Amino acid sequence: MTIRAFGGPHRYVQGPGALGELATLVPLYGRRPFVVIDAAVIGALRDQLAALLNPCVNHIEFAEFSGECSASQIDAMTAKADAAQSDVIIAIGGGKAIDTAKGVRILRGGAIIVVPTVASNDAPTSRLAIVYTDDHVLKEVRLMPTNPDAVVVDTSIIARAPRRFFVAGIGDALSKKFEAEQCFNSGGMNFYKARPAGLAVSIADQCYQVIRRDAVASLAAADRKEPDAAFENIVEATILLSGLGFESGGLSIAHSLTRGFSALPALNASLHGEQVAFGLLAQLCLEQRSADFLADMVGFYRRLGLPTSLKDLGFSGDLQEGIRTIAERSVADAPYLRQFVGTVTVETIAAALTKADGLSKTA
């Protein structure tokens, strides 16, 4: 009988003002924090962080992050952490800053606390660090030995982030129900190199249900820059439920297609969650979902502002040539493309992408 496995962060804290919990959490893991902090938020948060942590630590080393999560960036940050003799890593920012900090933790060991400042994807809870080349081509996935020691989600900070990032996080999370189900039903493996536990599939389904219930209402709070109940529910879904659902439940077609999307430079400006959202439409076409189901999904995408075509992702040029490139790269490079009940070839993927791209014209 195949082993099943489930994992997650040791602690998850969410709510307005949750950043203050760092004063209690950080001393549990070290006294010399190395703070990898996104350039977009360092000006707003540095003084607050220093005031929170100075009374309970011996030294804080701030390392400003900008650019790409690449091997060279990770190596440079690791050298700074070594020079500062840091004993705990704090990752603050978006997915690339967080993944860079995870890369440092992989090389140095020790504990890591993750503080997302946007809810654009589910990177905060997972062991994965997605590493790109310096010119934004996906290169590899590195794994921490364990999930983050703590994830601190201050929704008053999340609410101040641009609306587009919030919507992209919803797009990323929407796929988890369908990908976890395909992984489970096809005999696939999750990111612990084991079979998904039924709990993970249930979490992924709950993620989808919460999004369908509260996502549209949560946009009003995102526009006001003030969290409310619907906003809190969606942040929990896009960070915690989505993170547990993908890592312990496994992935399938929707995320696999991001490998192919990265082969088209015109799509580089689109966010991960936007790509996954369109990838989900292609997966649903490959699943041969009914016309009514697909029309309902496209209508939901439109209410949220998610992409429903390759043009929405930034593509221009010969459509069929672009689709062929996406399909070929995905089939060649994506490790979980086969976690699907059905035939997966360059031809079937290309056909699904073509159908997905046309949904917005018929729905």
WOJO-V353723 format. One record per run of one state. SS is the DSSP state (@ for helix, = for strand, . for the rest). FROM is the first residue (numbers start at 0). TO is the last residue. Records with the same first field share a line. If there is no record, write none. Layout:
SS: FROM-TO + FROM-TO
This chain:
.: 0-2 + 5-10 + 15-16 + 28-31 + 56-59 + 65-68 + 83-86 + 93-93 + 108-109 + 116-121 + 125-126 + 132-136 + 143-148 + 158-161 + 174-174 + 185-193 + 196-196 + 224-227 + 249-251 + 261-263 + 267-270 + 286-289 + 304-309 + 313-317 + 333-344 + 362-362
=: 3-4 + 11-14 + 32-37 + 60-64 + 69-69 + 87-92 + 110-115 + 127-131 + 137-142 + 149-153 + 194-195
@: 17-27 + 38-55 + 70-82 + 94-107 + 122-124 + 154-157 + 162-173 + 175-184 + 197-223 + 228-248 + 252-260 + 264-266 + 271-285 + 290-303 + 310-312 + 318-332 + 345-361
